[in-house]
Amino acid sequence: MEENNATPVEPTETANPTSIDELEPKMKVNGTVSRLELYGAFIDIGVGTNALIHISKLGKEHVNRVSDVLQVGDEVSVWIERVDPEQEQIMVSMVEPLAVEWSDLRKGEAFSGTVARLESYGAFVDIGAEREGLVHISEISHDYVKNPSEKLSVGDVVQVEVLDFSKRKRRIDLSIKNLLEKPESAAQADTSYRAQEVTEEFEEEFEEVPTAMEVALRKAMGDDSIDALEGQSKRTGKKSKKKQRAAQDDLLDRTLQYQKNG
């Protein structure tokens, strides 16, 4: 499992930088509108260099004129988007940035999130990304879960692991159980059950095949259908052996896969 060792800047916490060198992307700062232009506005954030906010960054909705949103002297909160100390350029936005960008996602990486809503098929968890991630009901616990509400409630803070994601589909698949220790007793019980299940299938197969003694006895009694029965016995026996080998291989594969995942 990959871990993100970087300390992210919390976009909801307001910083008080005194120089341009202290600025970082996603940092939230307060400022005062010093000048309006057709393309945006300049904001004094107290570092000696005014920051520029483009008209497209004044809000999530489309803005026709800067003056519809800002006036000179307004106190505003903005987030640092880009900073170039050498060129003394600072770009800011009034749209709160995402805590987790698509580029931050990695399969196997763990995040802390909040359960946003529950559905019959799973739970949606907010990890600060553009979209909430889905924890399918099968990924909530190692135990059988009939309904997500048995294990989770809206507002719960949970640790999740990224199983998969697609920026094109705007989808994030998460797991809770991958970060939980699997009970040893449950693993043993599951393996035992599967072995018993396959054994019973074998026994049913064998019951359908007449023994050699039964065939010989029926021949001695002049059973006209014995030739057909013997032929069926051979065919069924071959089929049974193939099914037996297939079932044994399947059991071995499932056991190895179970131990690997466990």
N, C-alpha and C positions, 0 to 999 in steps of 0.2 A: 504493500500500500504506500503510495506516495504521500508525502506531507509537505504542506506549504510552510516553509520556515520563515518567509518574509513577514514582517510586521506591517499589515495594511493600514493605510490612513483611513480613519473612520470619517466618512463624509458628513456625518451628523454633528461632529464635534467642531466647535469654532476655535481656530488658532489665532494667535496674536503675533505674527511675524513683524520684525523690525527692519529686515533687509531682504533684498531679492534672493539672496543665497539661501534663505531659510524656506523658501516656497517649494512645495511639492505638489504634483498632480493629485487631484481629488481633495486637497486641503480646503476647508471652509473658512472664509475670512469675512469680516465686515468692512464696508467701505462707504464712501460718499460720492454721489454722482457729481463730477466736475464739469463735464461738457457733453453736449449732444451732437451727433452727426447723423446724416441720412442713413449711413450703414451701421450705426451702433452708438455706443456711448463710452466715455472714459470714466474710470472709477479710481478714486484715490483710496488705496488700501493701506496706506501708512508705511510704505517701504521706500519712498523716494521716487518711484516710477509708477505712473498711472497705468492701470490695467485696462485693456480694451475688451468690451463685450459686444459681440456681433449681434445684429438684429435678430438673427435666427436662434440666438441663445437666450432670448429674453423670457422664454416660457415654452411649454410644450405645445401650445396652440400657435397658429400662424399670427404674426404681428405685422400690420401694414406700415405703421409709423412708430418710431422709437418713442416719440412724445406721448403715444397712447399708453405707454407703460411707465416711462421714467420722466422725471423732471430734475433740473439742476438743483442740488442740495438734498436730494432724497438719500436716506440711509438705507442701504441694501446689504443683503448677505449673498455672497457669490462663492463659486467653487473654482479653484485653479484648474485650468485645462492644460495649458502649456506655458512653459517659462524658459526663456533664453537669457541668462544673466549677461553673456557677452554682448548681445545685441540690445540688452535692456528692453526686452519685449515680454509682455505678460498677457495671456489670453485667459479670460474667465467666462463663466456661464452662470445663469440663474436657474438652470435645470440641474437638479441633484444627480450626481453621477451614480452609476451602479457600483455596489461594493464588490461584485464579482462580474467581470467581463467574460465574454465567450472565450477570449484568449487565455483567461485564467483557469479554465476548466481542463482537467486531466482525468483520464480513467484511473480509478483507484485512489484518487485524492479525497481526503476527508474534509467536511465542512460542518460548521454548526449552523442549524437552521431552526425556524419556528413553524410548527404545524399551522397552516393557513386554513385548510378545510379538509373535511373527510367525505369520502364517497364509498359506495359499497365495494368498489374494486381496489381501493387504496387511499393513500393520504397525500395531499399536496403540501410540500414543505418549501418555505421561503428561505433561500440561502443568500439573498441579496443580488440575485441575477435578474436578467430581463424577464425571465419567466420562472414560475414556481416549478420545482422539480417534483416528479411523481415517484412515490414509494409504493410499488404494487403490493397488494395484500400478502403475496407470497414472500415479500422482502422485509416484512415488519418484524417477524420473530422466527426463531427456530421451531417454536411450538405451532400447532395448528391454530389459525386465526379465522374465525367465521366472519367477523366484522371488525374493521379497523378500530371502531370505538371501544373494543375490548381492551386494547393496548394503548390507544392514543386519544388525546383530547385537543381541541383547537387551542392554540396558545402554548402548547408544550414545546420546550426547547430540546432538540434532539441532535445527535451526531449522525451524520449520513455519509455514505461513500458514493462517489460517482461511478455508476455502472456504464453508462453510455450517454452521449449527447449529440444533438444535431442542430447547428445554427440555422440551416436551411429550413428545417421543420419546426424550429423554435421548441425543441423538446429536450428535457433533461431527465434521465432515469437514475433514480437513487436507491440505495439500500440501507436499512438500519441494521438488519441481522448480520451483515458482513462484519460489523464492528463489535458484535456481541460474541462472547465465548459460547461455543456449542456444547450443551450438556452431554457428558460422556454416556450417561445412562440412556439418553434418547438415541444416540448414535448406535449403541449396541442393540437396543430394542428394534430399531428400524432395520438393521442388517439381519437380525434373527427372523424378523417377520418376512422379509423378502426371500430368505433362504427357505423358510417353511412353505411359502407360497409356491415357489418353483418346485419343491419336492412333491407337493400335492398334485401339481400339474403332471409331473412324471408318473406318479402312481396311477392317475386317471388314464394316461396313455397306455401303460402296461396292462391294465385291466381289459382293454379292448383287443389284445392280441392273444389268440388261443395258443396253449402250450403244445409242444411236440407230442406229448403223451395223449392229449385230447385229440389231435389229428389222427394218430395211429389207432386209437380206440374206435373212432368213428369210421375209419377205413375197414377195420375188422368187422364192424356191424353192417357193412354194405351201404353206407350212407351215400346216395347218388350225388349229393351236393358237396361232398367233401373236397372234390378237385377244385371246385370254385372257391370253397372256403379256404383251402390250403393256399391257393393263389392270392386270395384276399389277405390271408395271414402274412404271407411274405411281403406283399406290397405295404400293408399296414405297419409291419415290423420295420421295414426300411424307412417308412415315413416317420414312425415313432422315434427311431434312432436319430434321424436327422433333426427332429424337433427337440429331442433330448440334448443333442450336441449344441443346437442353437440356443436353447434355454440355459445350458451350462455356461456357454460363452457370454450370453447376456448377463447372467448373474455375476460372472467374474468382472465384466466391464463395469457394471453398476457398482460393484463393491470397491473396485479400484478408484472409480470416479468419486465415490462417496468419501473414501479415505483421503483422496487428494483435496477435495473441497473442505473436508473437516479439519 
